């Protein structure tokens, strides 16, 4: 348990899930059962830090894409991916209707996150990177925490069977963005602002980048779904990641299947980096790496905490799963998950402290926290307050809070 301590101080309405959704979640639990088994046994890749960038994940050398590897990938897909993407990859899994945005329809061969320009197909490394890192602020988790490197390459081999575009077109050629600027200053950002106007970005993203341009309400993706333009002031919503290389790559290649065009022919390499610098400058960054800070959602009036617990979720388990404090202490729980559940994140609640301890919607890069007074001694159960509270779905996502009696 990671915590800091100071000297102890002197001194129901439980959340639930609607029946209809609970039924679907039970189905999803069946889809995820093997993942949960792996989580319980500790299988799958581990990492010490949540990835902050799609571009900063360096894929290993890919293995030969053999028929044997694809057959393994087919089983991995059915075990772990079909619940959302559907058995045939057509985005019609039992949980798809509850996801926003909708899962990728692999049968179309249209991919947004890639290093290749325009409508070219992604490379094997691009697919592996997305499988490994996930897609921020969506239900697509970073599978590097759950699946081995071999299993993720097997998934790549199987994903390529859903569309004949991989065979008829072949992989595209990765773009060369050049070197990231060594220095981004006010002058660079000012030139980027000029590029923003020159490229007509405001028509969709708005004059000041809030996603409120005159065309914003008319935009649709290649499947006919409404797709609002990115609000550049919300770093946590950048699905690829909020770094200069991530933003520059999106400007260069566009987002295939969306109204976001590629600007590699309209802007020079230098102008692309300057525009990326301006977009990056708009985000309301409030802690290193981007995203949203772990704000104390309740208990602000209690003052500075005596105990701070750094709680995480990994492979659908709380770490630590046992928290010990003393009666009379002010406790703060900082919660950072490593996957996004069904796209709505994870939560935290404690039986017996229901009215003072509750948070919901914590996502990768979007941690939350709660501060409360441990005024009741005893042993209390804590659990995920969102969909994971459905027992068969994530039965390991619970733990114990032990409040030791105050010394007399």
N, C-alpha and C positions, 0 to 999 in steps of 0.2 A: 504494500500500500504506500503510495506516495502522498505524504502529508507534511504540513508544518504545524507545530503546536505552540500555544502559549498557555499561560496559567488559566485554569478553569474559572469561570465566573460563578458567583453565588446565585444562590437562588433557591354529513358524509354522503359527502356525495362522491362515490368513487367513479372514475371515468369508465365508460363502457363503449362497446362497439355495436352498431346496429345488426340485427339478425341477418339481414341480407348480405352485408359485407362479411360478417363472420363466416357465413357458409362458403363464400369464395375463398376466404383466407384459409379455411380448413383444407380446401382443394390445393391451394398454393403450398400449404404445409406438406402435403403429400409429395408435391413436386420437389420440395426442398429437404425432404427427409434425409436423403443421402448426404446433402451438404451438412445438415445438423449433426449427423453421425460423424462426419469427418471433423467437424469443429470440436466435438466432444473428445475425439481421440488426438486432437492437436495436429492433424494432417494438414497439408497445404502450406504454401509459402508464407513466411512471416516477414514483417518489416517493422522498423522502429518508428517510422514517420509516415504520416499521410501524404501522398503525393500532391503537390500543389500545381503541377504543370504537365500537360500532355507532351509538350516538346522536350521537357527535361527528363523524361523517362527514356532511357537508352536500351532498346531491345537487344537481346543477344543474337548471335548468328542463328538464322533459321535452319532447321533440319530439312532434309529432302521431303517434299510433300508426296509421300507414298500412299498407295491404296490402304495399306495397313494403318498408317497414321490417321487417315480420314475415317476409317472404320472406328477407331478409338474415339475420335472426335464426335462421331455421330452419337455414341453412347453418352459421352460427357454432356453434349447438347441436350439430349433427352432428359438427363438427370438434373441439370442445373439451369437450363435456358428456356426450355419449351414452355414453362409456366407463363412466361411473358411473350416470348417471340413465336410461340406456336410450334407444333411438331414439324411442320413443313417450312418454318421460317417466315411465315406470312404475317407475323405480328398479330396473330389471333389466339394467343394463349388465354387461359382462363382468367388471368389477372390483368390482361391488356386494357380492358375497359376502365380500370381504376387508375391507370397511370397517366400522368401529364408531365411532359409530353408522352405521346404514344411510343411504344417500342419500335425499333427499326424493322421494316419489312425487308428482309434479306433477299426476297425473290426479285426485287426491282433492280438490284445491283447498284443502288444509289447510296453513296456514303459521303458524309460531311467531313469527317475527321481523317485527313490524309495529307501527305506531303506532296502530292501530285497536283498539277494545275487543272482548273476547270472541270470538265466532265471526264477526265481520265480516271481509270480505276486505281484504287489504293494498292500499295505494295503489301506484301505479307507482313513486313515490319509494322506498317500502319495499323493493320488489323490486330496484330499482337499487342501493340501499344494501347489501343482502345479497350481490348479485353482486359488488359492488366490494370490500367489506370481507372477505367470506368468513365462515366460522364457526369460531371458535377451538376448538382441541383436536379438530378433525375433519379429514377429508380434503378439505373444501371450502376452496380457496385464495382469497386476495384477488385477484380477477381484474383489479383496477385496474392491477396490474403487468404484465399480459399482453395485455389487450384495450383498444382505444381507447374513449373515451366513447361514440362512435357505435355501436360493436359491442355495448357493454353495454346501451344502450337498445334495440338491435335484439333482443337476447336477451330483454329484458323483454317486448317485443311478442310474441315467440314463446311464452314461458312461459305467457302468458295464454290461448293456444289449447288448452292441455292439459286444461282444465276449463271446463265451461259455467257454473260459478259466477260467473266474472268478468262474463259477459254477463247472467246472470239476476239477480244480486245487485248488481253494480256495486261500485266501491271504497267502503270504509268511510270514516268521518270520523275524522281523527286526533284523539287525545285532547289535552287541555290539562293538563299536569302542574303548571302554575304555575311560579313561579321557584324554582330550586334554593336551598336555605337558604344564606345568606351565611356562617353559622357552624355547625359541627357540634361540639358539646362533650360532656362527660360526661353532662350533664343530658339532652341530645337523645338520646343513645344509651340512657340509662336508660329514657326514655319509649318508645323503640323496642323495648326488651326487653319492656315491658308490652304493647305492640301485638303482639309475636311470640306471647305467651301468649294474649292475647285472641283473636287470629285463628286459633288452633289450629295454628300452623305446626309445632310440635313433634311432632304426630301423624305427620308424614312426615319432616321434616328433623331430628327429634330435639330433646331438651330443650336441648342446647347447640350445635345446628347441624351435627352431623357426618353427617347423612343417615341416621341410625340410629333413626328413630322407629318406633313399633309397627306402622305400616302400610307401612313401607318395602319389605318383601319381597313385598307383594301388589299393588303398583302396576303398571298396564299402560297403554300409550298406546292411541290410537284404532285401531291396527292389530293390537292384541293382543300386542304385544311388551313384555316386562318393561322397566320404566324406573325406575332407582333415582333417588331424590330427590337434589337437589344437596347436596354437602358444602360448606357455606359457608366452611370453613376453607381451601379450595383455590381461590385467586383465579384461577389459570390455567385452571380448568375452566369458568369462566363463559363460555358460548358466545357470548353477545351482547357481552360486555365487562364489566369490573369497574370501573365508575364509579357514582357515585350516580344519575345520570340513567338509566343502563342498568338498574340494579336497581329503581329506582322505576317505570320503565315496565313491567317484567315483573310487578311487584306489581299495578300498575293494570290491565293488560290480560290477565294470565295468559299461559299458553303454550298456544295452541290445539292440540288434538289430544293433550294430555297431561293428567294429573290436576291440574296446577297451575291453580287457578281465578283469575278476575279478582276483585280486591278493591275495584274502584272504587265499588261500592254499599255495601260493608261498612265501609269506612274513609274518613275524610275526607282531603282533599288533604294536610293537615298531618300526619295520622297515617301516610299512605303514605311521606312523606319521612322521618319519624322511624323507621319500620320499616326503610326502606332504609338509613338511617344505622347501625342496629344490625347488619343483615346485613353491611354493608360493614366494620364494625369487627371482625367475626369472622375475616376472612381473614388468613392469615399472610403479610402483605406483607413482602418482604425487599429490594425495590429499587423506586425510583420508578416508578409506573405499574402496579404489580401484577405477577403472574406469579412465576416461579421465578428465582432468581439464577443467574448463570453460575458455578456452583461448579466448582472444579478437580477433575475426577473421578479423575485420577491425578496422581502427581508432587507431592503435597503436601509430601513430605519433602525436596524439592529447594530449598525456600525461595523467596524473591522472584525473579521471572524477570528476565533481562537484556533480553529482547525480548517485547513483547506485540503480537500480531497480531489485529486486529479483522477477522474473516472473516465474510462474509455470503453468502447464496445469493439470486440474483435471476434470474428467468426461466430457472431450471435451469442456472445457471452459478455457479461460485465467483467471488467478487470479494474480493480479488485472486486471479488464477489463477497468480501466481508469487510465491513467498515466498523472500526471501534472508536468511540468518543466517550467523553465523560458528561454526565448530567450537569446542565448549567452552562455548557459551552455553546458558543455561536459557531455553527458549522456552515461552510460553503462547499457545495458540490459543483465542480467544473466538469461538464460532460462533453466529450468529443467522440462521436461514433466514427467508424471506418467504412460503413456502407450506409446507403440511404433507404433501406427497407423497400417499400413499394413506391418510393418517390416522395414520401411524406416524412421520412426520417424516423428517429427513435425518440423515446421519452424516458422520464424517470419519475417514479412516485414511491412513497413509502407507506405501507399499511400502518395505521396508527398515527401518522402525521399527515393524513390526507389533505387537510385544509391549509397546511403551511408548506408542503413540499409537493410540487407538481410542475413539470415542464414537458413540453412536447415539441416535435418538429426539429430536433437537433440533426443536422446534416453534416456530411463531410465538408470541412472547412467552415462550417457554420455552427460552432459549439454554443452551448447555453449553460447557464448556471443558476443555482438557487441557494439562498441563504436562509437558515432557520435556527431557532433556539431548540437545543436538545433538552427539553424540559421534562421529558418522561423517561424514566429508566426502564430497561427491559430489552428484549430481542424483537426486532421488527423486520418484516420482509420488505425488500424493495424489488421493483420490477419495471419493465418497459411499459410506459403508459399509452403507447399507440397500438398498432396492430399486433405487436408481439405479446400483448397480454392475453391473446388467444393461446391457451396452453399448448396445443399440439403443434403450433407454428414454430415458436422459438422457446421450447421448454427449458433451455439453459439460461435464458435471459432474466435471471433473478439473482438475488443475493440477500445477505443479512446485515442489518444495522444493529450493532450491539452498543447500547447506551449504558455504561457502567454507572452505578449509583454514586452520587457526590459524596465525598468524604465528609463525615460529620465532625 
